[in-house]
C-alpha cells in the first residue's frame, strides 16, 4: 500500500495531485497514532539522510517507511492528579437518547391552554394501545414500544396545543426518512385569514390539522395550510418523500411549494377518500346539509352486515376538480347571469353527496368495486354473560382496503372501527412515473453523390489522353515533360 492510501484513505485517493493546497492535505490527515503524512515523510527523509552513503535507498524505501512507522514514539505528558481524580464527563449517543426519553416520558404538566368544550362526536384521544391489537390482526404492527411512544406523543400534543381531539393517522414512508402523522381537530380561531382561493382554517381541505415527525420522541411539526393549486398539482405528480420538509419536489409539471406542502396535499387527499363510517352513524344536519352529526338511534351492525359496501359511507365531502370543497363565487360581467354561470360550473365539476355509500365509488380497473373486504381472526359468535347477558360478540376483525390508495386500511370489530395509512402516499393508476418517450428517430435520407467543384481555387492538371507519347515520361515541378536526352 502506498503512503497516500495508508494515511489518507481511499476517499482522497488520487486527489493530491489535483489539489491546490498540497501542504494542507499533508498536514490535515493523520493516522491512528496522531502522526500526519507530512511528519511521517519528514522522518522517512531524515532516516534516509543518515544512510546517505548507502546506494540502495530507493530499493529499500518501503522497508525504511515501515521501520519509521513501527518505531515511532510520540511523547505525551502524563495526566495531573486533578485530571486523574476528576475525569471529564463525555456524553455518549446512548446517554443523549436516554435524556430525551426521560424528558419525553416525564409526567405531563397541566394544559397550558384551556381545553375548549368537547363536541359530541369528538374522541379526545383514542387508546392506541388497544387499537394496535386490532391492527396487528390484519398485519399492521409497529411494536409495543413504538405504539406506546405514539400514544404518549398524542397526549403531549393535546397538552401543548389547543386541539380538541387527536388520532394517529399513520405513516408516510420516505427515501431517507419517514413521517409519523397525527391528525387533530383545532378550533378555527386563527386571526390571520388566508387569501383566496385558499379555504379558511377549519374549513374545506384545511379543516383538519396534521403534525408530522421523523422521530416519535422528536419535535412534531404542524403542516401549513394548502391552496387549491397544491391539490391540483399533487394529482398530476408521483413523488416519493425524502423525509425533509423543506426539500424540493422534483416533478413535472413543477409543484408550487416544497415537500411539506406536497405532504399535506397527499394526506388530505387520502383522508377525504378513505375515511368512512357505518351507515346511519352520521346524519345530515337539518339546517345545513353540508354538515353532519351523530345519530342517537344508531346501532352497530354485525360483521356479516358490514361486509357489504352498502353499509359503509364516506365521511368527508369530495374534493372538487378545482382543488376545493366548495366553488368560489364566479366573477361575471354585467350581461351575464351569476346563477347561470354557477350552474355551468356545477355541471362540469359537481358536488357529490357527502354521506354516499362505498358501493357508488367507481370500480378500480380489473375489479368489480374499489374496495377489498376481508375478515381476519375467529368468526365464531359468542354469547355474553353477566350484565351483558343476551348480547353476542365476536373476535373477528373486518378490514376494508381501498384499491386507489394502497396502504390505507379501515378495521371494524364489534362496536369500534378505526382508520390507518402506511404507505408512500402515491395513488394507484393515473399518470406513469416517467414522461412519455419521444418519437422514433427518423430514417436517414438517401445520400447524394458528391460532385466536383465547378470553379476550384487550384485546378488539377488535365489528365493525359490514352496512348499519348508523353504518358509514362518524367515531368518537372510545372508538369513539363523532361526529355531523356537532356539528362544525358
C-alpha positions as MATLAB code, in Angstrom:
seq = 'XXXXXXXXXXXXXXXXXXXXXXXXXXXXXXXXXXXXXXXXXXXXXXXXXXXXXXXXXXXXXXXXXXXXXXXXXXXXXXXXXXXXXXXXXXXXXXXXXXXXXXXXXXXXXXXXXXXXXXXXXXXXXXXXXXXXXXXXXXXXXXXXXXXXXXXXXXXXXXXXXXXXXXXXXXXXXXXXXXXXXXXXXXXXXXXXXXXXXXXXXXXXXXXXXXXXXXXXXXXXXXXXXXXXXXXXXXXXXXXXXXXXXXXXXXXXXXXXXXXXXXXXXXXXXXXXXXXXXXXXXXXXXXXXXXXXXXXXXXXXXXXXXXXXXXXXXXXXXXXXXXXXXXXXXXXXXXXXXXXXXXXXXXXXXXXXXXXXXXXXXXXXXXXXXXXXXXXXXXXXXXXXXXXXXXXXXXXXXXXXXXXXXXXXXXXXXXXXXXXXXXXXXXXXXXXXXXXXXXXXXXXXXXXXXXXXXXXXXXXXXXXXXXXXXXXXXXXXXXXXXXXXXXXX';
ca = [
       0.000    0.000    0.000;
       1.325    3.440   -0.873;
       1.863    6.202    1.689;
      -1.075    8.245    0.490;
      -3.553    5.359    0.758;
      -2.290    4.374    4.179;
      -2.759    7.775    5.822;
      -5.420    9.475    3.734;
      -7.722    6.556    2.963;
      -9.445    5.638   -0.268;
     -11.662    8.710   -0.052;
      -8.793   11.005   -1.077;
      -7.021    8.616   -3.426;
      -5.868   10.464   -6.490;
      -6.830   13.881   -5.139;
      -3.360   15.044   -4.004;
      -2.048   15.677   -7.494;
      -5.042   17.848   -8.366;
      -5.253   19.664   -5.032;
      -4.348   23.337   -4.866;
      -3.086   23.247   -1.265;
      -0.823   20.202   -1.014;
       0.631   21.327    2.286;
      -2.834   21.335    3.861;
      -3.523   17.796    2.703;
      -0.202   16.571    4.070;
      -0.808   18.099    7.493;
      -4.577   17.635    7.865;
      -4.817   13.831    7.709;
      -3.367   11.722   10.493;
      -3.158    8.014   11.242;
      -4.340    6.257   14.403;
      -1.179    7.345   16.257;
      -1.811   11.022   15.517;
       1.063   11.333   13.026;
       0.383   13.391    9.926;
       1.601   12.424    6.483;
       3.865   15.476    6.496;
       5.574   14.372    9.735;
       5.917   10.813    8.508;
       7.584   11.877    5.240;
       9.928   14.163    7.179;
      11.007   11.279    9.424;
      11.482    8.980    6.417;
      13.694   11.539    4.662;
      15.647   12.079    7.902;
      16.262    8.339    8.192;
      17.441    8.180    4.572;
      19.834   11.083    5.160;
      21.512    9.128    7.963;
      22.342    6.373    5.436;
      23.389    8.733    2.676;
      26.339    6.511    1.785;
      24.037    3.583    1.051;
      23.304    3.109   -2.626;
      20.151    1.004   -2.220;
      17.907    3.567   -0.519;
      15.483    3.535   -3.415;
      15.134   -0.255   -3.348;
      14.665   -0.234    0.460;
      12.325    2.761    0.568;
       9.277    0.699    1.592;
      11.281   -1.041    4.326;
      12.518    2.306    5.648;
       8.952    3.633    5.658;
       7.676    0.614    7.623;
      10.625    0.856   10.028;
       9.896    4.517   10.763;
       6.201    3.833   11.275;
       6.708    0.898   13.664;
       9.460    2.533   15.709;
       7.903    5.968   16.004;
       7.294    7.208   19.550;
       5.384   10.365   20.326;
       5.819   11.703   23.824;
       2.652   12.604   25.685;
       2.711   14.343   29.031;
       1.057   12.288   31.824;
      -2.160   13.478   33.386;
      -2.036   15.517   36.560;
      -3.530   14.310   39.836;
      -6.532   16.585   39.369;
      -7.212   15.239   35.841;
      -6.936   11.672   37.116;
      -9.259   12.201   40.075;
     -11.735   14.408   38.183;
     -12.106   12.974   34.669;
     -14.075   14.982   32.141;
     -17.591   13.703   31.548;
     -18.216   12.726   27.954;
     -21.803   12.083   26.867;
     -22.296    9.194   24.513;
     -25.067    8.862   21.956;
     -26.972    6.425   24.172;
     -26.750    8.928   27.052;
     -28.310   11.676   24.944;
     -31.038    9.276   23.824;
     -31.757    8.377   27.467;
     -32.094   12.053   28.391;
     -34.526   12.632   25.538;
     -36.523    9.572   26.537;
     -36.725   10.685   30.180;
     -37.942   14.129   29.123;
     -40.461   12.592   26.714;
     -41.877   10.156   29.286;
     -41.912   12.612   32.185;
     -45.316   13.261   33.727;
     -47.233   15.755   31.625;
     -47.825   19.172   33.227;
     -51.281   20.782   33.253;
     -52.527   22.078   29.909;
     -51.010   25.462   29.125;
     -54.065   26.323   27.015;
     -57.557   25.785   28.458;
     -59.301   22.931   26.688;
     -62.387   24.031   24.760;
     -65.650   22.166   25.337;
     -65.731   18.841   23.527;
     -68.304   18.348   20.767;
     -70.428   15.246   20.827;
     -68.549   13.499   18.025;
     -65.036   14.151   19.461;
     -62.806   11.294   20.538;
     -60.478   13.176   22.828;
     -57.539   10.769   22.411;
     -58.255    7.168   21.437;
     -56.303    4.456   23.206;
     -53.815    3.458   20.535;
     -52.590    0.526   22.635;
     -55.994   -1.140   22.319;
     -56.397   -0.258   18.637;
     -52.950   -1.682   17.864;
     -54.187   -5.162   18.777;
     -56.850   -4.935   16.090;
     -54.385   -3.561   13.552;
     -51.982   -6.378   14.385;
     -54.704   -8.878   13.457;
     -54.791   -7.510    9.902;
     -50.980   -7.336    9.618;
     -50.189   -3.731   10.675;
     -47.934   -3.520   13.725;
     -45.226   -1.092   14.909;
     -44.165   -2.881   18.093;
     -45.211   -2.287   21.690;
     -42.521    0.327   22.399;
     -43.252    2.408   19.305;
     -47.007    2.182   19.886;
     -46.662    3.369   23.475;
     -44.486    6.307   22.369;
     -47.046    7.244   19.699;
     -49.814    7.195   22.274;
     -47.653    9.378   24.506;
     -46.978   11.797   21.645;
     -50.719   12.272   21.077;
     -51.214   13.150   24.743;
     -48.354   15.648   24.575;
     -49.911   17.338   21.532;
     -53.218   17.602   23.361;
     -51.390   19.192   26.261;
     -49.246   21.619   24.271;
     -51.798   22.734   21.650;
     -55.434   23.778   21.666;
     -56.520   20.656   19.794;
     -59.946   19.303   20.658;
     -59.157   15.732   19.658;
     -56.342   13.821   18.019;
     -55.839   10.427   16.451;
     -52.911    8.521   14.993;
     -53.259    8.964   11.225;
     -50.465    6.669   10.004;
     -47.001    6.680    8.496;
     -45.750    8.051    5.172;
     -42.690    6.122    4.013;
     -39.769    8.029    2.507;
     -36.443    7.509    0.809;
     -34.127    8.561    3.642;
     -36.611    9.161    6.460;
     -40.300    8.526    7.049;
     -43.066   10.676    8.529;
     -45.226    9.752   11.506;
     -48.539   11.607   11.175;
     -51.061   12.654   13.838;
     -54.385   14.218   12.897;
     -56.220   16.700   15.101;
     -59.239   18.954   15.259;
     -58.332   22.510   16.191;
     -60.913   25.293   16.673;
     -60.957   27.688   13.724;
     -59.951   30.774   15.706;
     -56.904   31.752   13.666;
     -56.883   35.571   13.451;
     -54.948   35.588   10.171;
     -57.354   34.820    7.297;
     -55.971   33.059    4.275;
     -56.127   34.811    0.901;
     -58.357   33.492   -1.854;
     -58.542   30.925   -3.328;
     -57.391   29.303   -0.030;
     -60.118   27.802    2.119;
     -60.221   29.164    5.656;
     -58.732   27.360    8.648;
     -61.168   24.741    9.883;
     -62.955   24.546    6.524;
     -62.588   22.612    3.298;
     -59.208   20.984    2.697;
     -57.826   22.941    5.696;
     -60.485   21.642    8.084;
     -58.097   19.289    9.918;
     -54.638   19.900   11.352;
     -51.742   17.476   10.879;
     -48.481   17.137   12.775;
     -45.569   15.097   11.439;
     -42.254   13.922   12.883;
     -39.370   11.764   11.705;
     -38.809   10.535   15.270;
     -41.697    9.842   17.610;
     -39.772   11.338   20.528;
     -38.634   14.333   18.468;
     -40.321   17.601   17.582;
     -43.718   17.431   15.882;
     -44.120   19.965   13.073;
     -47.528   21.340   12.122;
     -48.066   21.223    8.376;
     -49.074   24.519    6.708;
     -52.347   25.329    5.011;
     -52.594   24.356    1.353;
     -54.179   26.060   -1.635;
     -56.288   24.554   -4.449;
     -53.232   24.745   -6.683;
     -51.380   22.365   -4.342;
     -54.197   19.836   -4.661;
     -54.397   20.098   -8.447;
     -50.653   19.781   -8.972;
     -50.422   16.874   -6.498;
     -52.922   14.957   -8.634;
     -50.567   15.083  -11.621;
     -47.404   14.150   -9.681;
     -45.946   10.950   -8.294;
     -43.202   11.716   -5.830;
     -41.657    9.584   -3.082;
     -40.977   11.660    0.022;
     -37.407   12.375    1.072;
     -38.166   12.842    4.769;
     -37.139   16.533    4.741;
     -39.992   19.032    4.954;
     -38.200   21.792    3.037;
     -36.888   19.558    0.255;
     -37.669   20.416   -3.352;
     -40.349   18.359   -5.097;
     -38.787   17.330   -8.413;
     -41.841   16.637  -10.569;
     -43.265   17.858  -13.843;
     -45.322   19.991  -14.128;
     -43.489   21.903  -11.354;
     -45.076   21.775   -7.898;
     -45.771   25.210   -6.325;
     -44.160   24.548   -2.963;
     -41.802   22.288   -1.032;
     -42.266   18.802    0.367;
     -44.328   19.892    3.386;
     -46.994   21.319    1.052;
     -46.980   18.190   -1.109;
     -47.144   16.014    2.019;
     -50.158   17.933    3.344;
     -51.898   17.712   -0.040;
     -51.436   13.932   -0.213;
     -52.583   13.422    3.385;
     -55.736   15.452    2.731;
     -56.471   13.540   -0.487;
     -56.058   10.200    1.281;
     -58.164   11.280    4.256;
     -61.063   12.611    2.201;
     -61.114    9.437    0.078;
     -60.660    6.681    2.676;
     -62.232    7.828    5.978;
     -65.564    6.011    6.223;
     -68.179    5.140    8.838;
     -71.005    2.606    9.168;
     -74.223    3.671    7.504;
     -76.647    5.642    9.708;
     -73.936    6.529   12.253;
     -73.974   10.081   10.888;
     -76.939   12.034    9.603;
     -77.189   15.289    7.701;
     -77.773   18.429    9.712;
     -81.329   19.745    9.423;
     -80.195   23.361    8.973;
     -77.097   22.821    6.813;
     -76.952   19.774    4.538;
     -73.188   20.116    4.142;
     -72.678   19.382    7.866;
     -73.245   16.084    9.627;
     -73.946   14.983   13.197;
     -74.070   11.707   15.105;
     -77.352    9.856   15.055;
     -78.598    8.892   18.502;
     -80.564    5.939   17.123;
     -77.528    4.215   15.614;
     -76.954    0.515   16.318;
     -73.672   -1.116   15.219;
     -74.308   -3.779   12.553;
     -72.768   -7.227   12.810;
     -69.677   -8.411   10.973;
     -71.648  -10.113    8.219;
     -73.660   -6.972    7.539;
     -70.544   -4.787    7.468;
     -69.052   -6.941    4.725;
     -71.434   -5.207    2.317;
     -70.167   -1.918    0.881;
     -73.688   -0.517    1.008;
     -73.432   -0.413    4.813;
     -70.443    1.972    4.733;
     -70.494    5.648    3.755;
     -67.881    8.333    3.166;
     -67.495   10.851    5.998;
     -65.764   13.756    4.243;
     -67.070   15.616    1.181;
     -65.416   15.039   -2.155;
     -62.578   17.298   -3.295;
     -63.598   19.079   -6.485;
     -61.507   19.286   -9.633;
     -60.968   22.911   -8.633;
     -58.965   21.732   -5.601;
     -61.583   22.917   -3.088;
     -64.628   21.546   -1.281;
     -66.848   24.378   -2.472;
     -66.750   26.528   -5.581;
     -65.809   30.168   -5.422;
     -68.418   32.677   -6.474;
     -67.855   33.348  -10.179;
     -66.862   36.765  -11.425;
     -69.485   37.679  -14.040;
     -69.931   40.610  -16.360;
     -72.884   42.998  -16.440;
     -74.668   40.975  -19.136;
     -74.128   37.535  -17.530;
     -76.376   35.781  -15.076;
     -74.486   34.744  -11.936;
     -76.748   31.738  -11.241;
     -76.448   30.511  -14.803;
     -72.643   30.674  -14.673;
     -72.621   28.809  -11.338;
     -74.879   26.089  -12.761;
     -72.421   25.575  -15.612;
     -69.578   25.255  -13.116;
     -71.541   22.729  -11.025;
     -72.393   20.729  -14.134;
     -68.737   20.498  -15.148;
     -67.488   19.887  -11.583;
     -70.408   18.558   -9.474;
     -70.507   18.354   -5.683;
     -71.307   14.783   -4.625;
     -73.464   13.747   -1.727;
     -71.420   13.724    1.452;
     -72.721   10.520    3.080;
     -72.560    8.488   -0.132;
     -72.178    4.671    0.126;
     -68.987    2.931   -0.953;
     -70.927    0.898   -3.482;
     -71.266    4.058   -5.611;
     -67.497    4.513   -5.959;
     -66.071    3.980   -9.403;
     -64.687    0.424   -9.629;
     -60.945    0.029   -9.912;
     -59.577   -1.227  -13.219;
     -59.948   -5.017  -13.362;
     -62.160   -5.240  -10.247;
     -65.885   -5.102   -9.596;
     -65.515   -2.473   -6.847;
     -62.983   -0.042   -5.432;
     -62.707   -1.720   -2.017;
     -61.416   -5.108   -0.876;
     -63.197   -6.629    2.130;
     -61.557   -9.345    4.249;
     -62.405  -10.926    7.602;
     -59.492  -11.829    9.890;
     -59.492  -13.908   13.048;
     -62.112  -16.112   14.686;
     -65.559  -15.596   13.159;
     -67.340  -17.604   15.858;
     -70.164  -15.678   17.611;
     -70.138  -15.938   21.414;
     -72.993  -15.191   23.828;
     -72.068  -12.786   26.612;
     -72.836  -13.375   30.270;
     -73.318  -11.388   33.492;
     -74.513   -7.807   32.922;
     -74.322   -8.168   29.124;
     -76.381  -11.343   29.089;
     -78.443  -11.653   25.947;
     -75.843   -9.904   23.778;
     -73.325  -11.557   21.471;
     -69.767  -10.731   20.426;
     -67.095  -11.955   18.055;
     -63.318  -11.673   17.865;
     -63.270  -11.339   14.083;
     -61.769   -8.158   12.639;
     -63.145   -6.790    9.392;
     -60.661   -4.989    7.130;
     -61.576   -2.750    4.197;
     -58.782   -1.578    1.875;
     -59.273    0.901   -0.999;
     -57.559   -0.096   -4.222;
     -56.958    3.502   -5.291;
     -54.813    4.228   -2.221;
     -52.586    1.231   -1.411;
     -51.653    1.365    2.274;
     -54.981    2.669    3.606;
     -56.966    0.336    5.840;
     -60.200    0.511    7.860;
     -60.791   -2.040   10.607;
     -64.014   -2.829   12.464;
     -64.689   -5.046   15.460;
     -67.891   -5.138   17.496;
     -68.671   -1.510   18.387;
     -65.499    0.168   17.177;
     -63.749    0.984   13.923;
     -60.592    2.873   13.068;
     -58.514    4.113   10.128;
     -54.815    3.981    9.367;
     -52.467    4.530    6.452;
     -48.981    3.077    5.968;
     -47.508    3.660    2.521;
     -45.672    6.001    0.178;
     -48.573    8.410   -0.356;
     -48.926    7.521   -4.037;
     -52.267    6.868   -5.684;
     -52.618    3.729   -7.768;
     -53.093    4.122  -11.502;
     -53.146    7.513  -13.142;
     -50.126    9.003  -14.830;
     -46.884    6.998  -15.032;
     -43.734    7.821  -13.121;
     -41.763    8.684  -16.257;
     -42.592   11.174  -19.018;
     -43.752    9.963  -22.397;
     -40.884    8.761  -24.565;
     -40.023   10.834  -27.645;
     -40.972    9.685  -31.136;
     -38.798    7.236  -33.059;
     -35.743    8.639  -34.794;
     -36.491    9.392  -38.434;
     -34.877    7.294  -41.156;
     -31.875    8.956  -42.764;
     -32.383   10.307  -46.256;
     -30.737    8.986  -49.429;
     -27.155   10.166  -49.691;
     -26.384   12.306  -52.730;
     -23.365   11.638  -54.934;
     -20.501   14.024  -54.426;
     -19.906   16.404  -57.351;
     -16.620   18.129  -58.146;
     -16.220   21.823  -57.505;
     -17.159   23.674  -60.717;
     -14.696   26.539  -60.128;
     -11.837   25.203  -57.950;
      -9.301   27.618  -56.495;
      -6.353   25.395  -57.507;
      -7.457   23.417  -60.559;
      -5.933   19.990  -61.095;
      -3.890   19.328  -64.252;
      -5.821   17.856  -67.126;
      -5.328   14.093  -67.452;
      -3.295   12.817  -70.405;
      -5.030   11.197  -73.294;
      -4.673    7.441  -73.504;
      -1.722    6.080  -75.531;
      -0.112    9.561  -75.583;
       3.591    9.894  -76.342;
       4.119   11.804  -73.084;
       2.446    9.091  -70.926;
       4.935    7.435  -68.575;
       7.650   10.127  -69.114;
       9.195   12.167  -66.300;
       7.837   15.610  -65.582;
       9.225   18.599  -63.722;
       7.525   20.630  -60.989;
       5.467   22.580  -63.550;
       4.225   19.436  -65.283;
       6.506   19.747  -68.350;
       7.918   16.552  -69.870;
      11.634   16.012  -69.284;
      13.499   14.718  -72.281;
      15.817   11.792  -71.627;
      18.483   13.306  -73.881;
      18.697   16.362  -71.653;
      19.604   14.093  -68.767;
      22.417   12.598  -70.785;
];
